[in-house]
Amino acid sequence: MSDSATDPATSTGPSPATKQSILKQPRAVWAVAFACVIAFMGIGLVDPILKEIAAELEATPSQVSLLFTSYMAVMGVSMLITGVISSRIGAKRTLLAGLALIIVFSALAGMSDSVGAVIGFRAGWGLGNALFVATALSTIVSAATGSVAQAIILFEAALGLGIAAGPLVGGFLGEHSWRAPFFGVAGLMCLALVATAFLLPKTPATGRRTSILDPFRALRHRALLILALVAICYNIGFFTLMAAGPFALPSFDIMQVGWTFFGWGILLAITSVWVAPLVQRVFGTVPCLVGVLALFALDLAMMALGAMHEPVVVLGIVAAGALLGITNTLVTEAVMGSAPVERPVASAAYSFVRFTGGAVGPYVALKLAENVDLHAPFWFGAASVALGVVLLACGYRVVTRALHGEAPTARSAEEAEDLALADLD
């Protein structure tokens, strides 16, 4: 029997009753869900316009890669404080603060005239995104009618739609100007801010006030530390793909790049919600994770070998979406059950290590492209993911024992929030 066979959280598909009632939600739920879609667009929004930004602002590929690095690094560090903030000022104020920061910094990025300014404002966007996303699901759970499972489905649907739509919206608006996607996000987030402010009831601070040191203490648990280090490795591969992919498609225009990453996002959303729980039940979390990470490393190696052939690059990008969707869900499930600490604390520790460590990937990858050749970034990504496979294989027994020793049979709304939060990329 797999280590997840008795975990109902892996069964994310809606029941017949859920299908009949899931759309009957208060306006507050739809306001936050809409804001979630826009927030998740930010992950892939800049992909189609990377080459355009480099050309217009006379920047090198490695310089524009910092749009990913600054965003993810700040988002990762901010995960350490989001729980501290929301436990003191309440979910609604945290949501509104995050939305306001996204509006300000995305608009400032669109008005910038240097790549350095865009990079800096993109970092501020990461802070706003962390504050917003860290409390979005708990807010939906509190306001939704029906079960916690229904709220999770709505949140996962918003996540998938945002990730998939980001590159496409970025491509569509980017055809007019590289500035347009930033202004588009600012405008949509203004609507989300107004809707959230007026439709969402007050949410006073509840629960234990967490400490910024709690996540660091959690990393003393070997299984959690191993998984966090594995996440760094595959995140480097992931963001290498995101940053180097557009530059490996020199003949593609903005919309063609957008459609390519739209296909990637669709597969990521589908496999994270439906495929991952299925393969997890059949093979178990750790064996399946080792296999999928190995396939991702091979996918990047294939792209390295065929980096000069655009059809190979497109196939590799789209296929990676399916593999990353499964990986995200499986790693998150393992993190939530691997350390005998509160789920919010485990999630904060994992997200901090994962995002801040993986943020170096885009910059290093495109530096290699500038100084070596177009094959080098993908070899770098493949080697990083392969290292993750080795680390997980070496820690196989430690992680497996931790999962069997900490096998929750049910999750609260707060735990569900952190499970979904850690599954953002």
Secondary structure, DSSP 8 states (H G I E B T S, - for coil): --TTTT-GGG--S--HHHHHHTT---HHHHHHHHHHHHHHHTTTTTGGGHHHHHHHTT--HHHHHHHHHHHHHHHHHHHHHHHHHHHHH-HHHHHHHHHHHHHHHHHHHHT-SSHHHHHHHHHHHHHHHHHHHHHHHHHHHHH-SS-HHHHHHHHHHHHHHHHHHHHHHHHHHHTT-TTHHHHHHHHHHHHHHHHHHHHS------S----TTHHHHHTTSHHHHHHHHHHHHHHHHHHHHHHHHHHT-TT--HHHHHHHHHHHHHHHHHIIIIIHHHHHHHH-HHHHHHHHHHHHHHHHHHHHHTTT-HHHHHHHHHHHHHHHHHHHHHHHHHHHHHSSS-HHHHHHHHHHHHHHHHTHHHHHHHHHHHHT-TTHHHHHHHHHHHHHHHHHHHTHHHHHHHHHHS--S---HHHHHHHHHTT--
